[in-house]
Amino acid sequence: MYIIDVYSCYAIQDRLVISNMSIKIRILAALLTSFCISLVISFVMVLVNFGFGPTFLSAWLKGLIIGFVVSIPLSYFLPQLIQDVLQKAGVK
């Protein structure tokens, strides 16, 4: 018996098959989500810590790049991990 996530895979003759399109969608969604969150959070944190000044733009871009790189794997793997934990816990 399989628990199937209809967005990422489907079952054919008792085999679990991952769709190539769903992997592309997951990767693209992770990249866009990571970029948007990193953009906003880095802007707010640099603004709070440094304020608008001569180094604001360089500090913001540095924070954006670091935040984006850190958040990519988190936004790709974390949702599936959370979904698995909730399913094991019996949350429906």
PDB file of N, CA, C and O in Angstrom:
ATOM      1  N   MET A   1       0.838  -1.179   0.000  1.00  0.00           N
ATOM      2  CA  MET A   1       0.000   0.000   0.000  1.00  0.00           C
ATOM      3  C   MET A   1       0.881   1.240   0.000  1.00  0.00           C
ATOM      4  O   MET A   1       1.869   1.312   0.731  1.00  0.00           O
ATOM      5  N   TYR A   2       0.522   2.197  -0.810  1.00  0.00           N
ATOM      6  CA  TYR A   2       1.292   3.426  -0.923  1.00  0.00           C
ATOM      7  C   TYR A   2       0.448   4.608  -0.466  1.00  0.00           C
ATOM      8  O   TYR A   2      -0.759   4.661  -0.705  1.00  0.00           O
ATOM      9  N   ILE A   3       1.104   5.547   0.192  1.00  0.00           N
ATOM     10  CA  ILE A   3       0.512   6.859   0.416  1.00  0.00           C
ATOM     11  C   ILE A   3       1.101   7.735  -0.672  1.00  0.00           C
ATOM     12  O   ILE A   3       2.310   7.963  -0.708  1.00  0.00           O
ATOM     13  N   ILE A   4       0.254   8.220  -1.552  1.00  0.00           N
ATOM     14  CA  ILE A   4       0.740   8.886  -2.744  1.00  0.00           C
ATOM     15  C   ILE A   4       0.457  10.379  -2.688  1.00  0.00           C
ATOM     16  O   ILE A   4      -0.676  10.801  -2.456  1.00  0.00           O
ATOM     17  N   ASP A   5       1.478  11.156  -2.898  1.00  0.00           N
ATOM     18  CA  ASP A   5       1.340  12.600  -3.044  1.00  0.00           C
ATOM     19  C   ASP A   5       1.027  12.858  -4.511  1.00  0.00           C
ATOM     20  O   ASP A   5       1.899  12.704  -5.367  1.00  0.00           O
ATOM     21  N   VAL A   6      -0.202  13.247  -4.806  1.00  0.00           N
ATOM     22  CA  VAL A   6      -0.625  13.376  -6.201  1.00  0.00           C
ATOM     23  C   VAL A   6       0.120  14.475  -6.944  1.00  0.00           C
ATOM     24  O   VAL A   6       0.093  14.505  -8.174  1.00  0.00           O
ATOM     25  N   TYR A   7       0.775  15.365  -6.240  1.00  0.00           N
ATOM     26  CA  TYR A   7       1.497  16.433  -6.910  1.00  0.00           C
ATOM     27  C   TYR A   7       2.876  15.991  -7.391  1.00  0.00           C
ATOM     28  O   TYR A   7       3.443  16.617  -8.286  1.00  0.00           O
ATOM     29  N   SER A   8       3.419  14.931  -6.818  1.00  0.00           N
ATOM     30  CA  SER A   8       4.793  14.595  -7.161  1.00  0.00           C
ATOM     31  C   SER A   8       4.988  13.194  -7.711  1.00  0.00           C
ATOM     32  O   SER A   8       6.041  12.925  -8.289  1.00  0.00           O
ATOM     33  N   CYS A   9       4.034  12.288  -7.566  1.00  0.00           N
ATOM     34  CA  CYS A   9       4.263  10.943  -8.041  1.00  0.00           C
ATOM     35  C   CYS A   9       2.941  10.224  -8.267  1.00  0.00           C
ATOM     36  O   CYS A   9       1.879  10.715  -7.883  1.00  0.00           O
ATOM     37  N   TYR A  10       3.017   9.070  -8.886  1.00  0.00           N
ATOM     38  CA  TYR A  10       1.838   8.254  -9.109  1.00  0.00           C
ATOM     39  C   TYR A  10       2.268   6.791  -9.108  1.00  0.00           C
ATOM     40  O   TYR A  10       3.452   6.493  -9.269  1.00  0.00           O
ATOM     41  N   ALA A  11       1.323   5.885  -8.930  1.00  0.00           N
ATOM     42  CA  ALA A  11       1.639   4.465  -8.849  1.00  0.00           C
ATOM     43  C   ALA A  11       1.241   3.767 -10.137  1.00  0.00           C
ATOM     44  O   ALA A  11       0.140   3.968 -10.650  1.00  0.00           O
ATOM     45  N   ILE A  12       2.144   2.947 -10.655  1.00  0.00           N
ATOM     46  CA  ILE A  12       1.855   2.116 -11.816  1.00  0.00           C
ATOM     47  C   ILE A  12       2.245   0.687 -11.455  1.00  0.00           C
ATOM     48  O   ILE A  12       3.415   0.413 -11.190  1.00  0.00           O
ATOM     49  N   GLN A  13       1.281  -0.216 -11.444  1.00  0.00           N
ATOM     50  CA  GLN A  13       1.515  -1.636 -11.174  1.00  0.00           C
ATOM     51  C   GLN A  13       2.396  -1.842  -9.947  1.00  0.00           C
ATOM     52  O   GLN A  13       3.448  -2.475 -10.034  1.00  0.00           O
ATOM     53  N   ASP A  14       1.980  -1.323  -8.838  1.00  0.00           N
ATOM     54  CA  ASP A  14       2.681  -1.457  -7.553  1.00  0.00           C
ATOM     55  C   ASP A  14       4.092  -0.870  -7.547  1.00  0.00           C
ATOM     56  O   ASP A  14       4.902  -1.228  -6.692  1.00  0.00           O
ATOM     57  N   ARG A  15       4.396   0.022  -8.483  1.00  0.00           N
ATOM     58  CA  ARG A  15       5.667   0.733  -8.470  1.00  0.00           C
ATOM     59  C   ARG A  15       5.386   2.203  -8.286  1.00  0.00           C
ATOM     60  O   ARG A  15       4.438   2.742  -8.858  1.00  0.00           O
ATOM     61  N   LEU A  16       6.189   2.835  -7.506  1.00  0.00           N
ATOM     62  CA  LEU A  16       6.044   4.269  -7.289  1.00  0.00           C
ATOM     63  C   LEU A  16       6.902   4.987  -8.323  1.00  0.00           C
ATOM     64  O   LEU A  16       8.116   4.789  -8.368  1.00  0.00           O
ATOM     65  N   VAL A  17       6.282   5.816  -9.150  1.00  0.00           N
ATOM     66  CA  VAL A  17       6.981   6.512 -10.228  1.00  0.00           C
ATOM     67  C   VAL A  17       6.908   8.006  -9.957  1.00  0.00           C
ATOM     68  O   VAL A  17       5.829   8.555  -9.734  1.00  0.00           O
ATOM     69  N   ILE A  18       8.060   8.656  -9.980  1.00  0.00           N
ATOM     70  CA  ILE A  18       8.108  10.100  -9.769  1.00  0.00           C
ATOM     71  C   ILE A  18       8.068  10.784 -11.129  1.00  0.00           C
ATOM     72  O   ILE A  18       8.872  10.481 -12.010  1.00  0.00           O
ATOM     73  N   SER A  19       7.153  11.679 -11.286  1.00  0.00           N
ATOM     74  CA  SER A  19       6.994  12.392 -12.541  1.00  0.00           C
ATOM     75  C   SER A  19       8.108  13.421 -12.710  1.00  0.00           C
ATOM     76  O   SER A  19       8.441  14.141 -11.769  1.00  0.00           O
ATOM     77  N   ASN A  20       8.686  13.489 -13.919  1.00  0.00           N
ATOM     78  CA  ASN A  20       9.730  14.483 -14.188  1.00  0.00           C
ATOM     79  C   ASN A  20       9.193  15.898 -14.071  1.00  0.00           C
ATOM     80  O   ASN A  20       9.888  16.786 -13.577  1.00  0.00           O
ATOM     81  N   MET A  21       7.957  16.120 -14.520  1.00  0.00           N
ATOM     82  CA  MET A  21       7.371  17.450 -14.445  1.00  0.00           C
ATOM     83  C   MET A  21       7.199  17.878 -12.994  1.00  0.00           C
ATOM     84  O   MET A  21       7.430  19.040 -12.662  1.00  0.00           O
ATOM     85  N   SER A  22       6.799  16.962 -12.132  1.00  0.00           N
ATOM     86  CA  SER A  22       6.595  17.355 -10.745  1.00  0.00           C
ATOM     87  C   SER A  22       7.918  17.706 -10.065  1.00  0.00           C
ATOM     88  O   SER A  22       7.953  18.570  -9.190  1.00  0.00           O
ATOM     89  N   ILE A  23       9.002  17.043 -10.462  1.00  0.00           N
ATOM     90  CA  ILE A  23      10.308  17.389  -9.898  1.00  0.00           C
ATOM     91  C   ILE A  23      10.701  18.795 -10.349  1.00  0.00           C
ATOM     92  O   ILE A  23      11.215  19.584  -9.557  1.00  0.00           O
ATOM     93  N   LYS A  24      10.458  19.103 -11.622  1.00  0.00           N
ATOM     94  CA  LYS A  24      10.767  20.443 -12.126  1.00  0.00           C
ATOM     95  C   LYS A  24       9.942  21.496 -11.392  1.00  0.00           C
ATOM     96  O   LYS A  24      10.445  22.567 -11.054  1.00  0.00           O
ATOM     97  N   ILE A  25       8.683  21.184 -11.154  1.00  0.00           N
ATOM     98  CA  ILE A  25       7.820  22.127 -10.447  1.00  0.00           C
ATOM     99  C   ILE A  25       8.289  22.309  -9.009  1.00  0.00           C
ATOM    100  O   ILE A  25       8.306  23.432  -8.506  1.00  0.00           O
ATOM    101  N   ARG A  26       8.673  21.216  -8.335  1.00  0.00           N
ATOM    102  CA  ARG A  26       9.170  21.326  -6.955  1.00  0.00           C
ATOM    103  C   ARG A  26      10.438  22.165  -6.884  1.00  0.00           C
ATOM    104  O   ARG A  26      10.594  22.991  -5.984  1.00  0.00           O
ATOM    105  N   ILE A  27      11.348  21.949  -7.840  1.00  0.00           N
ATOM    106  CA  ILE A  27      12.597  22.721  -7.845  1.00  0.00           C
ATOM    107  C   ILE A  27      12.314  24.197  -8.115  1.00  0.00           C
ATOM    108  O   ILE A  27      12.851  25.069  -7.432  1.00  0.00           O
ATOM    109  N   LEU A  28      11.482  24.473  -9.099  1.00  0.00           N
ATOM    110  CA  LEU A  28      11.146  25.864  -9.415  1.00  0.00           C
ATOM    111  C   LEU A  28      10.426  26.539  -8.252  1.00  0.00           C
ATOM    112  O   LEU A  28      10.708  27.692  -7.927  1.00  0.00           O
ATOM    113  N   ALA A  29       9.498  25.822  -7.628  1.00  0.00           N
ATOM    114  CA  ALA A  29       8.786  26.380  -6.473  1.00  0.00           C
ATOM    115  C   ALA A  29       9.757  26.655  -5.324  1.00  0.00           C
ATOM    116  O   ALA A  29       9.647  27.681  -4.651  1.00  0.00           O
ATOM    117  N   ALA A  30      10.700  25.750  -5.100  1.00  0.00           N
ATOM    118  CA  ALA A  30      11.688  25.954  -4.034  1.00  0.00           C
ATOM    119  C   ALA A  30      12.566  27.172  -4.325  1.00  0.00           C
ATOM    120  O   ALA A  30      12.861  27.961  -3.427  1.00  0.00           O
ATOM    121  N   LEU A  31      12.981  27.317  -5.586  1.00  0.00           N
ATOM    122  CA  LEU A  31      13.817  28.470  -5.948  1.00  0.00           C
ATOM    123  C   LEU A  31      13.071  29.789  -5.790  1.00  0.00           C
ATOM    124  O   LEU A  31      13.603  30.746  -5.228  1.00  0.00           O
ATOM    125  N   LEU A  32      11.844  29.838  -6.284  1.00  0.00           N
ATOM    126  CA  LEU A  32      11.067  31.081  -6.187  1.00  0.00           C
ATOM    127  C   LEU A  32      10.708  31.414  -4.744  1.00  0.00           C
ATOM    128  O   LEU A  32      10.790  32.571  -4.331  1.00  0.00           O
ATOM    129  N   THR A  33      10.315  30.412  -3.988  1.00  0.00           N
ATOM    130  CA  THR A  33       9.994  30.634  -2.574  1.00  0.00           C
ATOM    131  C   THR A  33      11.224  31.119  -1.817  1.00  0.00           C
ATOM    132  O   THR A  33      11.146  32.068  -1.038  1.00  0.00           O
ATOM    133  N   SER A  34      12.351  30.471  -2.045  1.00  0.00           N
ATOM    134  CA  SER A  34      13.596  30.869  -1.376  1.00  0.00           C
ATOM    135  C   SER A  34      13.981  32.295  -1.718  1.00  0.00           C
ATOM    136  O   SER A  34      14.371  33.067  -0.841  1.00  0.00           O
ATOM    137  N   PHE A  35      13.873  32.646  -2.992  1.00  0.00           N
ATOM    138  CA  PHE A  35      14.253  33.994  -3.409  1.00  0.00           C
ATOM    139  C   PHE A  35      13.352  35.049  -2.776  1.00  0.00           C
ATOM    140  O   PHE A  35      13.838  36.052  -2.252  1.00  0.00           O
ATOM    141  N   CYS A  36      12.038  34.823  -2.824  1.00  0.00           N
ATOM    142  CA  CYS A  36      11.095  35.820  -2.282  1.00  0.00           C
ATOM    143  C   CYS A  36      11.272  36.009  -0.779  1.00  0.00           C
ATOM    144  O   CYS A  36      11.291  37.138  -0.288  1.00  0.00           O
ATOM    145  N   ILE A  37      11.400  34.907  -0.055  1.00  0.00           N
ATOM    146  CA  ILE A  37      11.571  35.012   1.396  1.00  0.00           C
ATOM    147  C   ILE A  37      12.911  35.657   1.730  1.00  0.00           C
ATOM    148  O   ILE A  37      12.980  36.513   2.612  1.00  0.00           O
ATOM    149  N   SER A  38      13.970  35.261   1.039  1.00  0.00           N
ATOM    150  CA  SER A  38      15.293  35.846   1.293  1.00  0.00           C
ATOM    151  C   SER A  38      15.312  37.335   0.974  1.00  0.00           C
ATOM    152  O   SER A  38      15.943  38.116   1.687  1.00  0.00           O
ATOM    153  N   LEU A  39      14.635  37.723  -0.076  1.00  0.00           N
ATOM    154  CA  LEU A  39      14.572  39.129  -0.471  1.00  0.00           C
ATOM    155  C   LEU A  39      13.961  39.984   0.638  1.00  0.00           C
ATOM    156  O   LEU A  39      14.528  41.005   1.027  1.00  0.00           O
ATOM    157  N   VAL A  40      12.825  39.569   1.132  1.00  0.00           N
ATOM    158  CA  VAL A  40      12.115  40.353   2.158  1.00  0.00           C
ATOM    159  C   VAL A  40      12.849  40.323   3.488  1.00  0.00           C
ATOM    160  O   VAL A  40      13.049  41.367   4.110  1.00  0.00           O
ATOM    161  N   ILE A  41      13.252  39.135   3.931  1.00  0.00           N
ATOM    162  CA  ILE A  41      13.889  39.024   5.247  1.00  0.00           C
ATOM    163  C   ILE A  41      15.231  39.754   5.277  1.00  0.00           C
ATOM    164  O   ILE A  41      15.541  40.448   6.245  1.00  0.00           O
ATOM    165  N   SER A  42      16.031  39.595   4.211  1.00  0.00           N
ATOM    166  CA  SER A  42      17.324  40.281   4.208  1.00  0.00           C
ATOM    167  C   SER A  42      17.138  41.798   4.190  1.00  0.00           C
ATOM    168  O   SER A  42      17.897  42.519   4.838  1.00  0.00           O
ATOM    169  N   PHE A  43      16.139  42.290   3.457  1.00  0.00           N
ATOM    170  CA  PHE A  43      15.873  43.729   3.427  1.00  0.00           C
ATOM    171  C   PHE A  43      15.509  44.236   4.817  1.00  0.00           C
ATOM    172  O   PHE A  43      16.057  45.236   5.281  1.00  0.00           O
ATOM    173  N   VAL A  44      14.589  43.552   5.474  1.00  0.00           N
ATOM    174  CA  VAL A  44      14.127  43.995   6.796  1.00  0.00           C
ATOM    175  C   VAL A  44      15.254  43.916   7.822  1.00  0.00           C
ATOM    176  O   VAL A  44      15.425  44.834   8.625  1.00  0.00           O
ATOM    177  N   MET A  45      16.025  42.828   7.801  1.00  0.00           N
ATOM    178  CA  MET A  45      17.083  42.677   8.809  1.00  0.00           C
ATOM    179  C   MET A  45      18.210  43.688   8.608  1.00  0.00           C
ATOM    180  O   MET A  45      18.741  44.216   9.585  1.00  0.00           O
ATOM    181  N   VAL A  46      18.582  43.964   7.362  1.00  0.00           N
ATOM    182  CA  VAL A  46      19.622  44.971   7.124  1.00  0.00           C
ATOM    183  C   VAL A  46      19.094  46.348   7.504  1.00  0.00           C
ATOM    184  O   VAL A  46      19.830  47.156   8.072  1.00  0.00           O
ATOM    185  N   LEU A  47      17.842  46.624   7.202  1.00  0.00           N
ATOM    186  CA  LEU A  47      17.242  47.913   7.556  1.00  0.00           C
ATOM    187  C   LEU A  47      17.205  48.092   9.074  1.00  0.00           C
ATOM    188  O   LEU A  47      17.528  49.168   9.576  1.00  0.00           O
ATOM    189  N   VAL A  48      16.817  47.054   9.801  1.00  0.00           N
ATOM    190  CA  VAL A  48      16.740  47.136  11.267  1.00  0.00           C
ATOM    191  C   VAL A  48      18.135  47.289  11.878  1.00  0.00           C
ATOM    192  O   VAL A  48      18.327  48.086  12.796  1.00  0.00           O
ATOM    193  N   ASN A  49      19.107  46.527  11.369  1.00  0.00           N
ATOM    194  CA  ASN A  49      20.436  46.529  11.984  1.00  0.00           C
ATOM    195  C   ASN A  49      21.324  47.694  11.550  1.00  0.00           C
ATOM    196  O   ASN A  49      22.129  48.180  12.346  1.00  0.00           O
ATOM    197  N   PHE A  50      21.192  48.152  10.298  1.00  0.00           N
ATOM    198  CA  PHE A  50      22.082  49.203   9.800  1.00  0.00           C
ATOM    199  C   PHE A  50      21.369  50.484   9.431  1.00  0.00           C
ATOM    200  O   PHE A  50      21.972  51.557   9.462  1.00  0.00           O
ATOM    201  N   GLY A  51      20.093  50.394   9.082  1.00  0.00           N
ATOM    202  CA  GLY A  51      19.371  51.564   8.595  1.00  0.00           C
ATOM    203  C   GLY A  51      19.815  51.904   7.174  1.00  0.00           C
ATOM    204  O   GLY A  51      20.725  51.283   6.624  1.00  0.00           O
ATOM    205  N   PHE A  52      19.150  52.907   6.592  1.00  0.00           N
ATOM    206  CA  PHE A  52      19.547  53.345   5.257  1.00  0.00           C
ATOM    207  C   PHE A  52      20.830  54.159   5.384  1.00  0.00           C
ATOM    208  O   PHE A  52      20.889  55.139   6.128  1.00  0.00           O
ATOM    209  N   GLY A  53      21.827  53.750   4.667  1.00  0.00           N
ATOM    210  CA  GLY A  53      23.104  54.450   4.700  1.00  0.00           C
ATOM    211  C   GLY A  53      23.909  54.089   3.482  1.00  0.00           C
ATOM    212  O   GLY A  53      23.406  53.435   2.568  1.00  0.00           O
ATOM    213  N   PRO A  54      25.159  54.510   3.460  1.00  0.00           N
ATOM    214  CA  PRO A  54      25.980  54.259   2.279  1.00  0.00           C
ATOM    215  C   PRO A  54      26.277  52.775   2.039  1.00  0.00           C
ATOM    216  O   PRO A  54      26.555  52.384   0.906  1.00  0.00           O
ATOM    217  N   THR A  55      26.224  51.959   3.067  1.00  0.00           N
ATOM    218  CA  THR A  55      26.531  50.530   2.911  1.00  0.00           C
ATOM    219  C   THR A  55      25.279  49.657   2.845  1.00  0.00           C
ATOM    220  O   THR A  55      25.374  48.430   2.827  1.00  0.00           O
ATOM    221  N   PHE A  56      24.107  50.293   2.810  1.00  0.00           N
ATOM    222  CA  PHE A  56      22.861  49.525   2.836  1.00  0.00           C
ATOM    223  C   PHE A  56      22.749  48.551   1.664  1.00  0.00           C
ATOM    224  O   PHE A  56      22.464  47.371   1.869  1.00  0.00           O
ATOM    225  N   LEU A  57      22.967  49.028   0.448  1.00  0.00           N
ATOM    226  CA  LEU A  57      22.773  48.192  -0.736  1.00  0.00           C
ATOM    227  C   LEU A  57      23.729  47.001  -0.760  1.00  0.00           C
ATOM    228  O   LEU A  57      23.313  45.879  -1.049  1.00  0.00           O
ATOM    229  N   SER A  58      25.000  47.236  -0.459  1.00  0.00           N
ATOM    230  CA  SER A  58      25.966  46.129  -0.471  1.00  0.00           C
ATOM    231  C   SER A  58      25.664  45.123   0.640  1.00  0.00           C
ATOM    232  O   SER A  58      25.780  43.916   0.428  1.00  0.00           O
ATOM    233  N   ALA A  59      25.279  45.606   1.817  1.00  0.00           N
ATOM    234  CA  ALA A  59      24.938  44.701   2.910  1.00  0.00           C
ATOM    235  C   ALA A  59      23.671  43.900   2.583  1.00  0.00           C
ATOM    236  O   ALA A  59      23.578  42.716   2.907  1.00  0.00           O
ATOM    237  N   TRP A  60      22.709  44.550   1.947  1.00  0.00           N
ATOM    238  CA  TRP A  60      21.467  43.867   1.587  1.00  0.00           C
ATOM    239  C   TRP A  60      21.728  42.778   0.540  1.00  0.00           C
ATOM    240  O   TRP A  60      21.217  41.665   0.663  1.00  0.00           O
ATOM    241  N   LEU A  61      22.515  43.093  -0.479  1.00  0.00           N
ATOM    242  CA  LEU A  61      22.814  42.101  -1.510  1.00  0.00           C
ATOM    243  C   LEU A  61      23.601  40.922  -0.944  1.00  0.00           C
ATOM    244  O   LEU A  61      23.366  39.776  -1.328  1.00  0.00           O
ATOM    245  N   LYS A  62      24.522  41.196  -0.043  1.00  0.00           N
ATOM    246  CA  LYS A  62      25.283  40.124   0.591  1.00  0.00           C
ATOM    247  C   LYS A  62      24.349  39.239   1.419  1.00  0.00           C
ATOM    248  O   LYS A  62      24.435  38.013   1.351  1.00  0.00           O
ATOM    249  N   GLY A  63      23.467  39.852   2.191  1.00  0.00           N
ATOM    250  CA  GLY A  63      22.503  39.089   2.977  1.00  0.00           C
ATOM    251  C   GLY A  63      21.530  38.309   2.106  1.00  0.00           C
ATOM    252  O   GLY A  63      21.139  37.193   2.446  1.00  0.00           O
ATOM    253  N   LEU A  64      21.141  38.901   0.980  1.00  0.00           N
ATOM    254  CA  LEU A  64      20.230  38.230   0.050  1.00  0.00           C
ATOM    255  C   LEU A  64      20.870  36.977  -0.533  1.00  0.00           C
ATOM    256  O   LEU A  64      20.231  35.927  -0.590  1.00  0.00           O
ATOM    257  N   ILE A  65      22.102  37.076  -0.958  1.00  0.00           N
ATOM    258  CA  ILE A  65      22.796  35.936  -1.551  1.00  0.00           C
ATOM    259  C   ILE A  65      22.984  34.817  -0.528  1.00  0.00           C
ATOM    260  O   ILE A  65      22.722  33.652  -0.827  1.00  0.00           O
ATOM    261  N   ILE A  66      23.431  35.161   0.663  1.00  0.00           N
ATOM    262  CA  ILE A  66      23.639  34.154   1.705  1.00  0.00           C
ATOM    263  C   ILE A  66      22.309  33.500   2.096  1.00  0.00           C
ATOM    264  O   ILE A  66      22.225  32.278   2.217  1.00  0.00           O
ATOM    265  N   GLY A  67      21.286  34.314   2.289  1.00  0.00           N
ATOM    266  CA  GLY A  67      19.976  33.781   2.646  1.00  0.00           C
ATOM    267  C   GLY A  67      19.387  32.892   1.574  1.00  0.00           C
ATOM    268  O   GLY A  67      18.761  31.877   1.879  1.00  0.00           O
ATOM    269  N   PHE A  68      19.582  33.266   0.317  1.00  0.00           N
ATOM    270  CA  PHE A  68      19.064  32.479  -0.799  1.00  0.00           C
ATOM    271  C   PHE A  68      19.742  31.117  -0.862  1.00  0.00           C
ATOM    272  O   PHE A  68      19.075  30.097  -1.036  1.00  0.00           O
ATOM    273  N   VAL A  69      21.055  31.097  -0.724  1.00  0.00           N
ATOM    274  CA  VAL A  69      21.802  29.833  -0.771  1.00  0.00           C
ATOM    275  C   VAL A  69      21.415  28.918   0.392  1.00  0.00           C
ATOM    276  O   VAL A  69      21.297  27.706   0.214  1.00  0.00           O
ATOM    277  N   VAL A  70      21.221  29.483   1.559  1.00  0.00           N
ATOM    278  CA  VAL A  70      20.854  28.680   2.730  1.00  0.00           C
ATOM    279  C   VAL A  70      19.420  28.168   2.615  1.00  0.00           C
ATOM    280  O   VAL A  70      19.134  27.043   3.025  1.00  0.00           O
ATOM    281  N   SER A  71      18.521  28.975   2.065  1.00  0.00           N
ATOM    282  CA  SER A  71      17.107  28.599   2.061  1.00  0.00           C
ATOM    283  C   SER A  71      16.704  27.655   0.934  1.00  0.00           C
ATOM    284  O   SER A  71      15.637  27.047   1.010  1.00  0.00           O
ATOM    285  N   ILE A  72      17.513  27.514  -0.099  1.00  0.00           N
ATOM    286  CA  ILE A  72      17.146  26.622  -1.212  1.00  0.00           C
ATOM    287  C   ILE A  72      16.956  25.178  -0.739  1.00  0.00           C
ATOM    288  O   ILE A  72      15.883  24.616  -0.957  1.00  0.00           O
ATOM    289  N   PRO A  73      17.939  24.563  -0.108  1.00  0.00           N
ATOM    290  CA  PRO A  73      17.709  23.174   0.315  1.00  0.00           C
ATOM    291  C   PRO A  73      16.602  23.051   1.366  1.00  0.00           C
ATOM    292  O   PRO A  73      15.876  22.057   1.401  1.00  0.00           O
ATOM    293  N   LEU A  74      16.483  24.063   2.216  1.00  0.00           N
ATOM    294  CA  LEU A  74      15.420  24.011   3.230  1.00  0.00           C
ATOM    295  C   LEU A  74      14.040  24.011   2.592  1.00  0.00           C
ATOM    296  O   LEU A  74      13.165  23.242   2.992  1.00  0.00           O
ATOM    297  N   SER A  75      13.845  24.873   1.599  1.00  0.00           N
ATOM    298  CA  SER A  75      12.522  24.964   0.983  1.00  0.00           C
ATOM    299  C   SER A  75      12.237  23.798   0.048  1.00  0.00           C
ATOM    300  O   SER A  75      11.086  23.582  -0.330  1.00  0.00           O
ATOM    301  N   TYR A  76      13.256  23.047  -0.329  1.00  0.00           N
ATOM    302  CA  TYR A  76      13.028  21.873  -1.175  1.00  0.00           C
ATOM    303  C   TYR A  76      12.733  20.631  -0.327  1.00  0.00           C
ATOM    304  O   TYR A  76      11.799  19.888  -0.627  1.00  0.00           O
ATOM    305  N   PHE A  77      13.518  20.402   0.725  1.00  0.00           N
ATOM    306  CA  PHE A  77      13.393  19.168   1.498  1.00  0.00           C
ATOM    307  C   PHE A  77      12.467  19.277   2.700  1.00  0.00           C
ATOM    308  O   PHE A  77      11.815  18.297   3.061  1.00  0.00           O
ATOM    309  N   LEU A  78      12.395  20.434   3.320  1.00  0.00           N
ATOM    310  CA  LEU A  78      11.625  20.581   4.551  1.00  0.00           C
ATOM    311  C   LEU A  78      10.129  20.320   4.402  1.00  0.00           C
ATOM    312  O   LEU A  78       9.563  19.657   5.272  1.00  0.00           O
ATOM    313  N   PRO A  79       9.451  20.798   3.359  1.00  0.00           N
ATOM    314  CA  PRO A  79       8.016  20.501   3.251  1.00  0.00           C
ATOM    315  C   PRO A  79       7.700  19.008   3.189  1.00  0.00           C
ATOM    316  O   PRO A  79       6.732  18.557   3.801  1.00  0.00           O
ATOM    317  N   GLN A  80       8.511  18.233   2.452  1.00  0.00           N
ATOM    318  CA  GLN A  80       8.272  16.791   2.375  1.00  0.00           C
ATOM    319  C   GLN A  80       8.533  16.137   3.718  1.00  0.00           C
ATOM    320  O   GLN A  80       7.794  15.235   4.113  1.00  0.00           O
ATOM    321  N   LEU A  81       9.562  16.568   4.428  1.00  0.00           N
ATOM    322  CA  LEU A  81       9.865  16.026   5.751  1.00  0.00           C
ATOM    323  C   LEU A  81       8.731  16.312   6.728  1.00  0.00           C
ATOM    324  O   LEU A  81       8.329  15.432   7.488  1.00  0.00           O
ATOM    325  N   ILE A  82       8.220  17.521   6.710  1.00  0.00           N
ATOM    326  CA  ILE A  82       7.102  17.890   7.579  1.00  0.00           C
ATOM    327  C   ILE A  82       5.865  17.076   7.232  1.00  0.00           C
ATOM    328  O   ILE A  82       5.156  16.616   8.127  1.00  0.00           O
ATOM    329  N   GLN A  83       5.600  16.892   5.940  1.00  0.00           N
ATOM    330  CA  GLN A  83       4.454  16.103   5.518  1.00  0.00           C
ATOM    331  C   GLN A  83       4.584  14.651   5.998  1.00  0.00           C
ATOM    332  O   GLN A  83       3.603  14.065   6.455  1.00  0.00           O
ATOM    333  N   ASP A  84       5.773  14.073   5.900  1.00  0.00           N
ATOM    334  CA  ASP A  84       5.992  12.703   6.364  1.00  0.00           C
ATOM    335  C   ASP A  84       5.784  12.574   7.868  1.00  0.00           C
ATOM    336  O   ASP A  84       5.160  11.621   8.336  1.00  0.00           O
ATOM    337  N   VAL A  85       6.307  13.532   8.620  1.00  0.00           N
ATOM    338  CA  VAL A  85       6.153  13.509  10.082  1.00  0.00           C
ATOM    339  C   VAL A  85       4.683  13.617  10.466  1.00  0.00           C
ATOM    340  O   VAL A  85       4.218  12.900  11.352  1.00  0.00           O
ATOM    341  N   LEU A  86       3.951  14.507   9.807  1.00  0.00           N
ATOM    342  CA  LEU A  86       2.526  14.668  10.109  1.00  0.00           C
ATOM    343  C   LEU A  86       1.729  13.416   9.741  1.00  0.00           C
ATOM    344  O   LEU A  86       0.802  13.043  10.459  1.00  0.00           O
ATOM    345  N   GLN A  87       2.080  12.768   8.632  1.00  0.00           N
ATOM    346  CA  GLN A  87       1.380  11.553   8.258  1.00  0.00           C
ATOM    347  C   GLN A  87       1.655  10.443   9.262  1.00  0.00           C
ATOM    348  O   GLN A  87       0.745   9.691   9.610  1.00  0.00           O
ATOM    349  N   LYS A  88       2.892  10.328   9.733  1.00  0.00           N
ATOM    350  CA  LYS A  88       3.227   9.313  10.743  1.00  0.00           C
ATOM    351  C   LYS A  88       2.536   9.604  12.063  1.00  0.00           C
ATOM    352  O   LYS A  88       2.207   8.686  12.813  1.00  0.00           O
ATOM    353  N   ALA A  89       2.317  10.873  12.346  1.00  0.00           N
ATOM    354  CA  ALA A  89       1.637  11.257  13.583  1.00  0.00           C
ATOM    355  C   ALA A  89       0.127  11.062  13.481  1.00  0.00           C
ATOM    356  O   ALA A  89      -0.584  11.166  14.481  1.00  0.00           O
ATOM    357  N   GLY A  90      -0.359  10.782  12.283  1.00  0.00           N
ATOM    358  CA  GLY A  90      -1.775  10.532  12.106  1.00  0.00           C
ATOM    359  C   GLY A  90      -2.623  11.762  11.858  1.00  0.00           C
ATOM    360  O   GLY A  90      -3.848  11.707  11.970  1.00  0.00           O
ATOM    361  N   VAL A  91      -1.983  12.870  11.524  1.00  0.00           N
ATOM    362  CA  VAL A  91      -2.729  14.090  11.236  1.00  0.00           C
ATOM    363  C   VAL A  91      -3.316  13.983   9.841  1.00  0.00           C
ATOM    364  O   VAL A  91      -2.612  13.652   8.887  1.00  0.00           O
ATOM    365  N   LYS A  92      -4.599  14.260   9.723  1.00  0.00           N
ATOM    366  CA  LYS A  92      -5.260  14.161   8.412  1.00  0.00           C
ATOM    367  C   LYS A  92      -5.760  15.486   7.951  1.00  0.00           C
ATOM    368  O   LYS A  92      -6.340  15.585   6.870  1.00  0.00           O
TER     369      LYS A  92
END
